[in-house]
C-alpha cells in the first residue's frame, strides 16, 4: 500500500488537470485510511493475543481456573451456538487503548489525537445542551 501511495503522489505532482488531481487526491486519502484501519486492527489483535497469553500463564501458575469451551447448543432457530474462550470485552478494550496510546506517543501523534477527541466530546456536549427539551449532558 505504501508503494501505491508513493506512485499516486508522484502522479499527483505531475498532473496538470484539476479533475485528475482531485481523483488522485481522493485515491490517496482512501489508501491512507485503509493503512490506518489495518494498523488499528493489528493493535487490537495484539491486545487480544497479550490477554490470552496472560490467561495461559495464570492458568499454568494456578492463579486462575482453566476455562473450557462450552458444549454446542442448538437454538430455536436451528443455529448452533458455542461458548467462546475469549477475554471480556472490557479487558480487551483497556489493553487495546493502552497499546494505541503508547503507539501514538511513540509516533508523536498523541497531542493531535487528544485534541480531536476533545473537539468531538465538546461538540456532543454542545448538541446535548441545544436540544429542544433544554436538558443538559447525560440527563435522562
C-alpha positions, -999 to +999 in steps of 0.1 A: +000+000+000+029+024+007+042+019-028+008+026-043+006+057-022+040+069-034+030+062-070-002+082-067+016+111-050+041+112-079+013+112-104-004+140-084+027+162-086+030+157-123-008+161-131-019+194-146-057+187-150-078+197-120-102+168-124-073+143-124-057+159-094-090+157-075-093+120-083-057+113-073-062+131-040-093+111-032-074+079-041-045+089-018-069+096+011-086+062+006-052+044+007-042+064+039-075+055+056-070+018+046-035+018+061-047+034+093-075+008+096-050-020+091-028-006+118-058-003+142-068-039+135-032-050+142-032-032+175-065-048+185-053-083+176-021-077+195-041-067+226-062-099+224-031-120+220-014-104+250-045-111+272-047-147+260-010-152+269-016-137+303-045-161+309-025-191+299+004-181+322-021-176+351-036-210+345-002-226+344+008-209+377-025-220+393-038-184+398-068-189+376-091-218+368-089-230+332-119-222+310-131-249+287-153-244+256-189-250+263-208-277+245-226-266+214-262-257+219-289-257+193-311-226+194-348-224+184-338-210+150-317-241+144-284-223+145-256-238+165-242-216+192-209-223+210-194-207+241-162-188+233-129-188+252-122-151+249-114-124+274-140-100+284-147-070+261-137-045+288-103-061+293-097-062+255-107-025+252-084-015+280-055-034+265-062-020+231-064+016+243-031+011+262-014-002+231-029+025+209-019+054+232+017+040+236+020+038+198+006+073+193+031+086+219+060+068+201+049+083+167+044+118+183+008+120+173-008+118+208-014+156+212-032+158+178-053+127+186-063+141+221-072+175+205-095+157+181-111+137+209-117+168+230-133+186+200-156+156+194-167+154+230-173+191+232-194+191+201-215+164+215-219+183+247-230+214+228-255+194+208-269+180+241-273+215+255-291+228+224-317+200+224-353+211+224-361+199+259-333+220+273-318+191+291-281+190+296-254+165+292-263+129+303-297+139+317-324+113+310 
